[in-house]
Amino acid sequence: MGYRFDIAIRTTHKYAVQASGDVARVIDLPDGGVAVLVIDGQGSGRAARAVARSVATRLSEMLESGASAATSAMAANETLYSDRGGQVSVSFDIIRAAANGTIEMAGYSTNTGVIFDDGWKTTDTNSVPAGRSYGALPRVSRYDAGTVNAVVLVTDGIASSYRSETEMLSALERLGDSFEPCRVAEVLLEESLLAADGRPRDDLTVAVIALSSDPADQRIERTDHSRSVR
């Protein structure tokens, strides 16, 4: 018995700014599991994207080497602080889903994550952004295999589209017990675009991972990409 990981990512840039300061990546782990990164660079545009990409690269290196989400997050914070002298901040979150179904979440972010565990719930309290303090600790949450069916991460562009965390949870609850990643990601992105009249005032990114048991012995990887360019 193994686990199946289904992932959906939706992202768009701030209105009239072609380069997004948000970066989202999926990382293969040494044990066969996966990690999902959602990174929000300070500000918007090319400068924000460059910093977000550098943090994504550091996180990827750590996770691919087998490091935990917490260790990877601290390493990225220390590297950013050392490189930029505490003058640049980045918010980011990591979902590390091991092959055995256990989940570790870690990050430096002002946005709480959301999990599906007999209903949609927010995770632990917010943290501070990375890069401001060398010794700052990330927020960390861990869940045993089979206890969490889905995890949602958003950047502040999505979060600020709702008046409160409760309002965002209500949007997810309208989906019922469905935590199909593509549907969840589409709803949050579309509602955020609607709230901004199609002209978002910030970069928007949402990432969703769903976990389910899989009795098949054969490993199958499915990858889908869609991009609209104007």
C-alpha positions as CSV (number, residue, x, y, z in Angstrom):
1,M,0.0,0.0,0.0
2,G,1.4,3.4,-1.0
3,Y,0.2,6.9,-1.4
4,R,-0.9,9.0,-4.4
5,F,0.0,12.7,-4.4
6,D,-2.1,15.0,-6.7
7,I,-0.9,18.6,-7.0
8,A,-2.4,21.7,-8.6
9,I,-0.8,25.1,-8.8
10,R,-2.4,28.3,-10.1
11,T,-0.6,31.6,-10.3
12,T,-0.8,35.0,-12.0
13,H,1.0,38.3,-11.8
14,K,0.0,41.7,-10.5
15,Y,-2.0,43.7,-13.0
16,A,0.3,45.5,-15.5
17,V,3.4,43.9,-14.1
18,Q,4.4,41.0,-16.3
19,A,7.0,39.4,-14.0
20,S,5.5,37.7,-10.9
21,G,7.3,37.9,-7.6
22,D,5.7,34.5,-6.7
23,V,7.4,31.2,-7.4
24,A,5.9,27.7,-6.9
25,R,7.8,24.5,-7.4
26,V,7.3,20.7,-7.0
27,I,10.4,18.9,-5.7
28,D,11.0,15.1,-5.9
29,L,12.2,13.7,-2.5
30,P,14.8,11.0,-2.2
31,D,12.3,8.6,-0.6
32,G,9.8,9.0,-3.5
33,G,7.6,11.6,-1.8
34,V,7.2,15.2,-3.0
35,A,7.6,18.7,-1.6
36,V,5.6,21.8,-2.8
37,L,7.1,25.2,-2.4
38,V,5.2,28.5,-2.5
39,I,7.5,31.6,-2.3
40,D,6.5,35.3,-2.3
41,G,9.3,37.7,-3.0
42,Q,9.2,41.2,-1.4
43,G,7.3,43.6,-3.7
44,S,6.6,42.6,-7.3
45,G,8.3,42.5,-10.7
46,R,11.6,41.2,-11.8
47,A,13.6,42.0,-8.6
48,A,11.1,40.2,-6.4
49,R,11.1,37.2,-8.8
50,A,14.9,37.0,-8.8
51,V,15.0,36.8,-5.0
52,A,12.1,34.3,-4.8
53,R,13.9,32.1,-7.3
54,S,17.1,32.2,-5.3
55,V,15.2,31.1,-2.2
56,A,13.5,28.4,-4.3
57,T,16.9,27.1,-5.4
58,R,18.2,26.9,-1.9
59,L,15.1,25.1,-0.6
60,S,15.3,22.7,-3.6
61,E,18.9,21.8,-2.8
62,M,18.2,21.1,0.8
63,L,15.0,19.0,0.2
64,E,16.6,17.0,-2.6
65,S,19.4,16.1,-0.3
66,G,16.9,14.6,2.2
67,A,16.7,17.5,4.7
68,S,13.5,18.1,6.6
69,A,11.2,21.0,5.8
70,A,12.2,22.8,9.0
71,T,15.9,22.4,8.3
72,S,15.5,23.5,4.7
73,A,13.5,26.6,5.8
74,M,16.1,27.6,8.4
75,A,18.9,27.2,5.8
76,A,17.1,29.4,3.3
77,N,16.5,32.1,5.9
78,E,20.1,32.1,6.9
79,T,21.3,32.2,3.3
80,L,19.0,35.1,2.4
81,Y,20.0,37.0,5.5
82,S,23.7,36.5,4.8
83,D,23.4,37.4,1.1
84,R,21.2,40.5,1.6
85,G,22.2,41.7,5.0
86,G,18.7,41.6,6.4
87,Q,17.4,44.2,3.9
88,V,15.2,41.9,1.8
89,S,12.4,39.6,3.0
90,V,10.7,36.7,1.4
91,S,7.6,34.8,2.6
92,F,7.6,31.1,1.8
93,D,5.9,27.8,2.8
94,I,6.9,24.2,2.3
95,I,4.7,21.1,2.2
96,R,6.9,18.0,2.6
97,A,4.9,14.8,1.9
98,A,7.0,11.7,2.5
99,A,6.4,8.5,0.6
100,N,4.8,6.9,3.8
101,G,2.2,9.7,3.8
102,T,3.5,11.8,6.7
103,I,3.3,15.5,6.2
104,E,5.6,18.2,7.5
105,M,4.9,21.9,6.8
106,A,7.4,24.6,7.5
107,G,7.9,28.2,6.5
108,Y,8.4,31.9,7.2
109,S,5.1,33.4,6.1
110,T,2.4,35.8,7.2
111,N,-0.3,33.5,5.7
112,T,-1.6,30.4,7.5
113,G,-1.9,27.2,5.6
114,V,-5.1,25.2,5.3
115,I,-5.6,21.5,5.7
116,F,-8.5,19.1,5.1
117,D,-8.9,16.9,8.2
118,D,-12.6,16.0,8.7
119,G,-13.2,19.5,7.3
120,W,-11.2,22.5,6.2
121,K,-9.1,24.0,9.0
122,T,-6.3,26.6,9.3
123,T,-2.9,25.5,10.5
124,D,-0.7,27.0,13.2
125,T,-0.2,30.8,13.7
126,N,1.6,33.0,11.3
127,S,5.4,33.5,11.3
128,V,7.7,36.3,10.3
129,P,9.0,36.5,6.7
130,A,12.5,35.1,6.0
131,G,15.6,37.2,5.6
132,R,15.2,39.7,8.4
133,S,16.8,37.9,11.3
134,Y,19.5,35.2,11.2
135,G,18.1,33.3,14.2
136,A,14.4,33.5,13.4
137,L,12.6,30.1,13.6
138,P,10.1,28.9,11.1
139,R,6.6,27.8,12.0
140,V,6.4,24.0,11.8
141,S,3.5,21.5,11.7
142,R,3.7,17.8,11.4
143,Y,0.9,15.3,10.6
144,D,0.8,11.5,10.8
145,A,0.1,9.5,7.7
146,G,-3.7,9.3,6.9
147,T,-4.7,12.2,9.1
148,V,-4.7,14.9,6.5
149,N,-6.3,14.5,3.0
150,A,-5.2,17.9,1.5
151,V,-3.1,21.0,2.1
152,V,-3.6,24.4,0.6
153,L,-0.9,27.1,0.5
154,V,-1.5,30.7,-0.8
155,T,0.5,33.9,-1.1
156,D,-0.8,37.1,0.4
157,G,-2.4,38.2,-2.8
158,I,-4.9,35.4,-2.4
159,A,-5.3,35.7,1.3
160,S,-6.0,39.5,1.1
161,S,-8.7,38.9,-1.4
162,Y,-10.8,37.5,1.5
163,R,-11.8,39.7,4.4
164,S,-10.7,37.0,6.9
165,E,-9.4,33.5,7.1
166,T,-12.9,32.5,8.0
167,E,-14.2,33.8,4.7
168,M,-11.6,31.8,2.8
169,L,-12.5,28.7,4.7
170,S,-16.1,29.3,3.8
171,A,-15.1,29.4,0.1
172,L,-13.5,26.0,0.6
173,E,-16.4,24.6,2.6
174,R,-18.7,25.4,-0.3
175,L,-16.9,22.6,-2.2
176,G,-18.2,20.1,0.3
177,D,-16.0,17.2,1.1
178,S,-14.3,17.5,-2.3
179,F,-10.6,18.3,-2.1
180,E,-9.8,17.7,-5.7
181,P,-6.7,19.9,-6.2
182,C,-7.6,21.4,-9.5
183,R,-11.1,22.4,-8.4
184,V,-9.8,23.9,-5.1
185,A,-7.1,25.9,-6.8
186,E,-9.4,27.2,-9.5
187,V,-12.0,28.4,-7.0
188,L,-9.5,30.3,-4.9
189,L,-7.8,31.9,-7.9
190,E,-11.1,32.8,-9.7
191,E,-12.6,34.3,-6.6
192,S,-9.5,36.4,-6.0
193,L,-9.6,37.7,-9.6
194,L,-13.2,38.5,-9.3
195,A,-12.7,40.4,-6.1
196,A,-10.0,42.5,-8.0
197,D,-12.3,43.0,-11.0
198,G,-9.7,41.1,-13.1
199,R,-6.9,43.5,-12.2
200,P,-5.1,42.0,-9.2
201,R,-3.2,44.4,-7.0
202,D,-0.7,41.7,-6.1
203,D,0.7,38.5,-7.4
204,L,-1.7,35.5,-6.8
205,T,-0.6,32.0,-6.2
206,V,-2.3,29.0,-4.7
207,A,-0.9,25.4,-4.5
208,V,-2.9,22.4,-3.4
209,I,-1.7,18.8,-2.7
210,A,-4.1,15.9,-2.0
211,L,-3.1,12.6,-0.5
212,S,-4.9,9.3,-1.0
213,S,-4.0,5.7,-0.5
214,D,-2.9,3.8,-3.6
215,P,-2.8,0.0,-3.7
216,A,-1.0,-0.2,-7.0
217,D,2.6,-1.4,-7.0
218,Q,3.5,0.4,-10.2
219,R,4.7,4.0,-9.8
220,I,3.0,6.4,-12.2
221,E,3.8,10.1,-12.7
222,R,1.3,12.4,-14.4
223,T,2.2,16.0,-15.3
224,D,-0.1,18.6,-16.8
225,H,0.8,22.1,-17.7
226,S,-1.3,25.0,-18.9
227,R,-0.2,28.6,-19.5
228,S,-2.0,31.6,-21.0
229,V,0.3,34.4,-22.3
230,R,-0.9,37.9,-23.3
